[in-house]
Amino acid sequence: MHISEGILPLTTLGAGYAISALGVGVGLRKIRNDEMVRTAMLSSAFFVASLIHIPLGPTNIHLVLNGFVGLLAGWSCFIAIGIALLLQALLFQFGGITTLGINTLIMSLPAIICFLFFSPLLSSKKIPVVMTGFLCGFTSVFLSALLLSLSLATTGESFFPAARLVFAANTPLMLIDGLITALALQFIMKVKPEMLLS
């Protein structure tokens, strides 16, 4: 879900940088010393997961796992995802420097929304961990695809068909990401539950 350079208007790019900078600032204020290693590992997981691209029509899809990163990192997800996207832009030309802000926003805002909504569900144990994980993974990709489509729509009517197609192409990924997040959370809950409940 990387937006390439030269597509979006400057207002969209500027808004992406401004909101992402705000999220990174909150993340830097809230991160504790003992959370830095976890944040780095989640950044690495996000980096690797989104490297495998599967072509689908005029676009391609890849694992996102931003809901998973959000649940485990909280507000630090802006830091983890931002660093991973910066490295992808520099090393592999995925996205770009001018689109780094909007790409970070597209991935991180759904991650923090999922953290705020699903983290209390994990703590309360009102619904099974597997169901919480699936809903978290599904919702994060749904929201990211929606933000991506809305960002493309800001370029004008000529991009409306592309925006709808990109959203539709990511529908299978919503299910896949939900399943993988569910399995990952179930595993963590068995071996190290304090990662989720701290």
Helices and strands as residue ranges (DSSP letters): H 10-30, G 33-35, H 36-49, E 54-56, E 59-61, H 66-73, G 74-76, H 77-92, H 100-124, H 129-153, G 157-159, H 160-169, H 171-191, H 194-197
